[in-house]
Amino acid sequence: MLDKLKSEKSLLVEALKDLSNELKILAKKKKQLESKFGSLKKQSSQTADFERKLRESLNELISKESEITKKLASTENKVQDISERINKIKKAKEELSRV
């Protein structure tokens, strides 16, 4: 009976050693996964920051495009007004040259 108990104790000790080794392996894998997760989280944050900066730049460009479009329309109107004035002056000159 004593031999049986010693044998069971020996088996339990071996099982505990195996479990201890398995726990060490799992702890190491956990640490690696946590490290990888931290790295991925940092990359994700950097990507989000980059995306935010790109959106801000895009909004600035859209704003500048809008300003330029307004200035272009204003300039076209001014050119049209000047062209109309020139035509009026030409007509007046033609009328004066007939007199």
FENTA-V50135 format. One record per residue. N is the residue number from 0. RES is the residue in one letter. SS is DSSP state (H for helix, E for strand, - for the rest). PSI is psi in radians with two decimals (none if undefined). Layout:
<<N | RES | SS | PSI> <N | RES | SS | PSI>>
This chain:
<<0 | M | - | -0.71> <1 | L | H | -0.69> <2 | D | H | -0.65> <3 | K | H | -0.74> <4 | L | H | -0.73> <5 | K | H | -0.68> <6 | S | H | -0.76> <7 | E | H | -0.70> <8 | K | H | -0.74> <9 | S | H | -0.73> <10 | L | H | -0.73> <11 | L | H | -0.68> <12 | V | H | -0.79> <13 | E | H | -0.72> <14 | A | H | -0.72> <15 | L | H | -0.69> <16 | K | H | -0.77> <17 | D | H | -0.76> <18 | L | H | -0.68> <19 | S | H | -0.77> <20 | N | H | -0.75> <21 | E | H | -0.72> <22 | L | H | -0.71> <23 | K | H | -0.76> <24 | I | H | -0.78> <25 | L | H | -0.66> <26 | A | H | -0.70> <27 | K | H | -0.78> <28 | K | H | -0.68> <29 | K | H | -0.77> <30 | K | H | -0.72> <31 | Q | H | -0.75> <32 | L | H | -0.69> <33 | E | H | -0.68> <34 | S | H | -0.80> <35 | K | H | -0.72> <36 | F | H | -0.76> <37 | G | H | -0.73> <38 | S | H | -0.78> <39 | L | H | -0.65> <40 | K | H | -0.72> <41 | K | H | -0.78> <42 | Q | H | -0.72> <43 | S | H | -0.74> <44 | S | H | -0.74> <45 | Q | H | -0.70> <46 | T | H | -0.72> <47 | A | H | -0.72> <48 | D | H | -0.76> <49 | F | H | -0.75> <50 | E | H | -0.73> <51 | R | H | -0.76> <52 | K | H | -0.70> <53 | L | H | -0.72> <54 | R | H | -0.71> <55 | E | H | -0.75> <56 | S | H | -0.74> <57 | L | H | -0.75> <58 | N | H | -0.68> <59 | E | H | -0.75> <60 | L | H | -0.70> <61 | I | H | -0.71> <62 | S | H | -0.79> <63 | K | H | -0.68> <64 | E | H | -0.72> <65 | S | H | -0.77> <66 | E | H | -0.78> <67 | I | H | -0.69> <68 | T | H | -0.74> <69 | K | H | -0.77> <70 | K | H | -0.67> <71 | L | H | -0.78> <72 | A | H | -0.73> <73 | S | H | -0.76> <74 | T | H | -0.72> <75 | E | H | -0.70> <76 | N | H | -0.73> <77 | K | H | -0.73> <78 | V | H | -0.73> <79 | Q | H | -0.77> <80 | D | H | -0.78> <81 | I | H | -0.72> <82 | S | H | -0.71> <83 | E | H | -0.72> <84 | R | H | -0.75> <85 | I | H | -0.76> <86 | N | H | -0.70> <87 | K | H | -0.75> <88 | I | H | -0.72> <89 | K | H | -0.75> <90 | K | H | -0.72> <91 | A | H | -0.69> <92 | K | H | -0.77> <93 | E | H | -0.75> <94 | E | H | -0.69> <95 | L | H | -0.58> <96 | S | H | -0.39> <97 | R | H | -0.43> <98 | V | - | none>>
